[in-house]
């Protein structure tokens, strides 16, 4: 039997969008796993963002690929992500916390929606 999201994830990002201001520190997007999904030999956690229709891998199995832009906050079972400094073009989009079962290939994913508001500069000619 395949586990469902409720048995895999102990915490997950909130279902409502996170409204954030450009230039500010972003929210902590929570993502933590049940004890049976914390074995890094079998299960690989990751964060991915899709902004501007382009997916980008942010973390994989505890390695952060964008440390200057995102903080990976890891404790026992937690794999939380925080935007260090919100930028519209990079952060306005969907963030996905995924656990990959390397034995079966099953993937379990939860989503956070980031909407960047305010602090835009427009030049009128």
N, C-alpha and C positions, 0 to 999 in steps of 0.2 A: 504494500500500500504506500502510495506517495504522500508525504506529509503536506499539509497546506500551510499557508502563510502564518496562520495563528499558532501553529506549533513550532515554526522555524524562528520567527521574530518575537522577542520579548518586548522590544520597543521599536517604534517606527516613526518616520516623520509624520507630522500632523496632516490630515487630509485636506484642510483648507490651504489656500496658497499662503506663502510667506511674503508679505509686502515689505520690501526693503528699500532703503534710500541709497542711491549711488554715492560712493565715497565713504560710506559708513561701514562698520564691521557688520557682518551678516549673522544670521541666527545659527544656532547649533541644530543641525538636522540629525535627529536621533536614529540609531539603528543598532540594535543589539540582538544577539542570538541565544537561543536555548542552549543549555550545556552540551547536548549531543551534537551541535553544529559548530562547536568551537575548535575541533580538531583540525589544525591547519594542514596536516598531511592529507586529509581527505577533502576538507571543505576550504574553498578559497573565496574570501570576501573581497568586494570591490565597490568603488564608487565611480559612476560615469555621469557626465552631463551632456545633454543635448540642448545647445543654444544656437540659434541661427541655422537650424536644420543640420548641424554637424555634431556627431557624437565625439566626445573626448574622454579618454580614460584618465581619471584623476588619481586613483589608488588601485593597488592590486596586492592582496595578501600582506598588507601592512606597509607596503612601499608607496610613498607619495611621489607622484610625478610632477606636482605643481606646488611645492612647499611654500613658495613665495606668495601664492594666491589662496591656498586652502590649508587649514589645519586639520590633520587627522587625529582625533581624540580617542585613543584606545585605552581601555581598562579591561578588566575581566569580562569578556563577552560583549563589550561595547565597541562599536566601530563608527563613532559619530564623526560628522564632518562640519566644519565651520568655514564660511567665507571670511577671509581676513580683511579684504577691502573690496567692497562691491563695485563692479564695473558692468554697465548695462550690456555691452556686446558680448561679454564673456559669461555673465551669470544669469541673465534673464532667460529662463528656460526650465527644463525638467532635469532633476537629479535623481539617479537611481542607485539604491544600495542593493547589491546582488550577492547571493551566496551560491557558488557553483559547487556541485557535488562532482568531484573529479573522477569518481568511480562510475557513477550512473549517467553523468552528463546532465542531470536535472539542475535547473536554475530556479531560484526563488528570489523575487524582486519586489521591493517596495519603492514608492515614488514620492518625491517632494517637488512642489511647484514653486519656483521663485519668480516673483514679479517685481521688477525694479521700477520705482517711482521717484519723481522729483529730482531736483538738482541737475536738470538738463540745460545745456547752453545751446541756444539757437541764434544764428546770425541772420538777420533780415536785411536783404539788399534791396 
